[in-house]
Every structure is written in C-alpha cells, then in structure tokens.
Amino acid sequence: MNQLDQALVGIERLSALLRAQSWSEDGTPPLHPAQRSLLLALAGNAMGMRSGELATRLGVSAPSVSESLRTLEAKGWVQRKPDPDDGRAWRMSLTASGNRLARRLQDPAAGLGPLLRALPERDLGQFLRAIQLMMREAQQLGMASGLRTCLGCEFFRPYASSDPKQPHFCAYVGAPFGDAQLRVDCADQQPQSAEALALAVQRFRDAVPS
C-alpha cells in the first residue's frame, strides 16, 4: 500500500477504536457520532442554537440534524425553547442531564484523549496542521461548511512571525503561536474573503513566510 492507502487505513482504525470505546465507556450511554457532535456543539451555549445553525456548524444536512435532535430530546438531554428573535423558530439547548453528559464527553480521559496526550508536542502540532488542511479541503469539496478553523479565519497570519517556534500570528489576540496551538473550532473565528483565504492556504501549505 502507498502512503495514501496507509493513511486511510490508519484513520479508519482510529475511528473504529473511538466507536468501540464510545459503546463501552463506564457510565456513558451509547451515542451515535452525530448525536455526540450535537451535544458537544451545544455545550456551554446557554442561549441555545437553531437547528439550521447546528447544521451549518457541523457541516451536515438539516434533516439529519433534526432527526438527531428529536432523539436527544426524547432522551431528555436536549430541550427546545422559543427563539426570542423569531417567535416562529426554536432554539435547542442542553438540559441539566445533557450538560452533565457533555462534560463527561469532554473529559480528556475519554475518546482519543489518552492517545493524543501520548504524542510529543511537535507531532501533535503536525497532526493539527494536517487537520486544518483536511478541513479546508472538505469545504472545497462541499463536504462541510461553517467550520471555524484558524486557516479559514481573517485574523490568522500563517508564517508571519519571526519566531521559528511560533511561526504564526493571531491578529485577534495580537500574539504569535505555533502549530500545536492551532484551533479546529474557535468561537472568535471570522471567515475571510476568498482571495485572502487562498493566499493564506498557500502560505500555510508551503510554509512560506508572509
């Protein structure tokens, strides 16, 4: 097998391990990956989110989100409330039990957490770098939308720092940072224009100073 085949097999094996663990973790109810993603997306969001917003955030279809939300609501983990901005719409938020479950899912000892913690910082940075590029490609192929990565953010300046250990710069916080601090989902992310994004992706991919 070539490199691509080996990478695909590796990802599939890790996905299988994660699915197996999600069904066997003590005290954690079995969850479909889509339901798990919704719970984590709603975690810490006191105002709640519309189903359309969740679909955009997760890059999945609205019908799929609606179906998963109905299941979570039936289990008592999600509740719906009238949207104060639109009386015809609903906002979904976690119940008290839903918040407790989300905190367990966010536990660093759960899922792939122990495997990732075993990686040296340099390797973890390379992994996060690869995730940034893969998620960008997913958007290009129409597989996802609304992703809040560093690479898609107007504040991200790849290779704009003179510090080789912290080659990137975040204009939002005004500080340099390295690959190991790249964010896959940042609440402060602001999408940038297509032209600026293309330049940033090229610099990031080729490690070219700006």
C-alpha positions as CSV (number, residue, x, y, z in Angstrom):
1,M,0.0,0.0,0.0
2,N,1.2,3.5,-0.7
3,Q,1.2,6.4,1.7
4,L,-2.4,7.5,1.0
5,D,-3.7,3.9,1.5
6,Q,-1.8,3.6,4.8
7,A,-3.2,7.0,6.0
8,L,-6.8,5.9,5.1
9,V,-6.4,2.6,6.9
10,G,-5.0,4.4,9.9
11,I,-7.9,6.8,10.1
12,E,-10.4,4.0,9.7
13,R,-8.7,2.0,12.5
14,L,-8.7,5.0,14.9
15,S,-12.4,5.7,14.0
16,A,-13.2,2.1,14.8
17,L,-11.4,2.3,18.2
18,L,-13.3,5.5,19.0
19,R,-16.6,3.9,18.1
20,A,-15.8,0.8,20.2
21,Q,-14.8,2.9,23.2
22,S,-17.9,5.1,23.0
23,W,-20.0,2.0,23.4
24,S,-18.0,0.6,26.4
25,E,-17.1,3.7,28.5
26,D,-18.4,3.3,32.0
27,G,-21.4,5.4,32.8
28,T,-21.6,7.0,29.3
29,P,-24.7,6.0,27.3
30,P,-24.1,4.7,23.7
31,L,-24.2,7.6,21.3
32,H,-24.3,7.8,17.6
33,P,-21.4,10.1,16.4
34,A,-23.9,12.6,15.1
35,Q,-25.6,12.8,18.5
36,R,-22.2,13.2,20.2
37,S,-21.3,16.1,17.9
38,L,-24.6,17.9,18.6
39,L,-24.2,17.6,22.3
40,L,-20.6,19.0,22.2
41,A,-21.7,21.8,19.8
42,L,-24.4,22.8,22.3
43,A,-22.2,22.5,25.4
44,G,-21.6,25.8,27.1
45,N,-24.0,27.7,24.8
46,A,-26.6,29.0,27.2
47,M,-28.6,30.8,24.5
48,G,-29.0,27.6,22.5
49,M,-28.9,27.3,18.7
50,R,-31.3,26.8,15.9
51,S,-31.2,23.5,14.1
52,G,-30.1,25.3,10.9
53,E,-27.2,26.9,12.8
54,L,-26.2,23.5,14.1
55,A,-26.3,22.0,10.6
56,T,-24.1,24.8,9.3
57,R,-21.6,24.4,12.2
58,L,-21.3,20.7,11.8
59,G,-21.4,20.6,8.0
60,V,-24.3,18.2,7.8
61,S,-27.8,18.3,6.3
62,A,-30.7,20.0,8.2
63,P,-32.9,16.8,8.1
64,S,-30.1,14.8,9.7
65,V,-29.7,17.4,12.5
66,S,-33.5,17.5,13.1
67,E,-33.6,13.7,13.4
68,S,-30.7,13.5,15.8
69,L,-32.2,16.4,17.9
70,R,-35.5,14.6,18.2
71,T,-33.7,11.5,19.5
72,L,-31.7,13.6,22.0
73,E,-34.8,15.5,23.1
74,A,-36.7,12.2,23.7
75,K,-33.8,11.0,25.9
76,G,-34.1,14.3,28.0
77,W,-30.7,15.7,27.0
78,V,-31.9,18.5,24.8
79,Q,-34.8,20.9,25.2
80,R,-36.4,23.4,22.8
81,K,-37.4,27.0,23.7
82,P,-39.0,29.8,21.6
83,D,-36.4,31.9,19.8
84,P,-36.6,35.4,21.3
85,D,-35.6,36.9,17.9
86,D,-38.2,35.0,16.0
87,G,-41.4,33.7,17.5
88,R,-41.8,31.1,14.7
89,A,-38.4,29.5,15.4
90,W,-37.0,27.3,18.2
91,R,-33.6,27.3,19.9
92,M,-32.2,24.0,21.1
93,S,-30.2,23.8,24.3
94,L,-28.9,21.2,26.7
95,T,-30.9,20.2,29.8
96,A,-29.1,19.7,33.1
97,S,-28.6,16.0,32.3
98,G,-27.4,16.9,28.8
99,N,-24.8,19.2,30.3
100,R,-23.6,16.5,32.6
101,L,-23.3,14.1,29.7
102,A,-21.4,16.7,27.6
103,R,-18.9,17.3,30.4
104,R,-18.2,13.5,30.5
105,L,-17.7,13.5,26.7
106,Q,-15.3,16.4,27.1
107,D,-13.2,14.6,29.7
108,P,-9.6,14.4,28.4
109,A,-9.5,10.8,29.6
110,A,-12.3,9.9,27.2
111,G,-12.3,9.1,23.5
112,L,-8.9,9.6,21.8
113,G,-7.7,11.9,24.5
114,P,-5.2,9.4,26.0
115,L,-3.8,8.6,22.6
116,L,-3.3,12.3,21.7
117,R,-1.7,13.1,25.0
118,A,0.9,10.5,24.3
119,L,2.1,12.4,21.3
120,P,5.1,14.8,21.7
121,E,4.1,18.5,21.1
122,R,5.8,18.6,17.7
123,D,3.8,15.6,16.5
124,L,0.6,16.9,17.9
125,G,1.3,20.2,16.1
126,Q,1.8,18.3,12.8
127,F,-1.4,16.5,13.4
128,L,-3.3,19.7,14.0
129,R,-1.7,21.2,10.9
130,A,-2.9,18.2,8.8
131,I,-6.4,18.6,10.3
132,Q,-6.5,22.3,9.2
133,L,-5.6,21.3,5.6
134,M,-8.1,18.4,5.5
135,M,-11.0,20.5,6.8
136,R,-10.2,23.2,4.3
137,E,-10.3,20.5,1.5
138,A,-13.6,19.3,2.9
139,Q,-15.1,22.8,2.5
140,Q,-13.7,23.0,-1.0
141,L,-15.4,19.7,-1.9
142,G,-18.7,20.8,-0.4
143,M,-18.5,18.2,2.3
144,A,-18.7,20.8,5.1
145,S,-19.5,24.4,5.8
146,G,-19.3,26.8,8.7
147,L,-16.0,25.3,10.1
148,R,-14.3,27.7,12.5
149,T,-10.6,26.8,11.9
150,C,-7.6,29.0,12.2
151,L,-6.9,28.5,8.5
152,G,-10.2,30.0,7.5
153,C,-10.0,33.0,9.8
154,E,-9.4,36.6,8.8
155,F,-7.2,37.0,12.0
156,F,-4.9,34.2,11.1
157,R,-1.5,35.1,9.7
158,P,0.5,32.0,8.8
159,Y,4.2,32.3,9.0
160,A,4.0,36.0,9.8
161,S,6.2,35.7,13.0
162,S,10.0,35.8,13.2
163,D,10.0,33.2,15.9
164,P,10.5,29.8,14.3
165,K,8.9,28.0,17.3
166,Q,5.8,30.2,17.0
167,P,5.7,31.0,13.2
168,H,2.0,32.1,13.0
169,F,0.3,35.2,14.3
170,C,-3.2,35.8,15.5
171,A,-4.3,39.4,14.9
172,Y,-7.3,38.9,17.3
173,V,-5.2,38.4,20.4
174,G,-2.1,40.0,19.0
175,A,0.3,37.2,19.7
176,P,2.4,34.6,17.8
177,F,1.7,30.9,18.2
178,G,2.9,27.5,16.9
179,D,1.3,24.5,15.1
180,A,0.4,22.9,18.5
181,Q,-1.9,25.8,19.3
182,L,-3.8,25.7,16.1
183,R,-7.6,25.7,16.7
184,V,-10.0,23.5,14.9
185,D,-13.1,25.2,16.4
186,C,-12.6,28.8,17.6
187,A,-15.5,30.9,18.9
188,D,-13.7,34.1,17.8
189,Q,-13.2,33.0,14.2
190,Q,-14.3,35.3,11.5
191,P,-14.4,34.0,7.9
192,Q,-12.1,35.8,5.5
193,S,-12.6,36.6,1.8
194,A,-12.0,34.0,-0.8
195,E,-8.9,35.8,-2.2
196,A,-7.3,36.3,1.2
197,L,-8.1,32.7,2.1
198,A,-6.5,31.3,-1.0
199,L,-3.2,33.2,-0.2
200,A,-3.3,32.1,3.5
201,V,-3.8,28.5,2.5
202,Q,-0.9,28.6,0.0
203,R,1.4,30.1,2.6
204,F,0.3,27.6,5.2
205,R,0.6,24.6,2.9
206,D,4.0,25.6,1.6
207,A,5.3,27.1,4.9
208,V,6.1,30.4,3.1
209,P,6.7,33.5,5.3
210,S,4.2,36.3,4.5
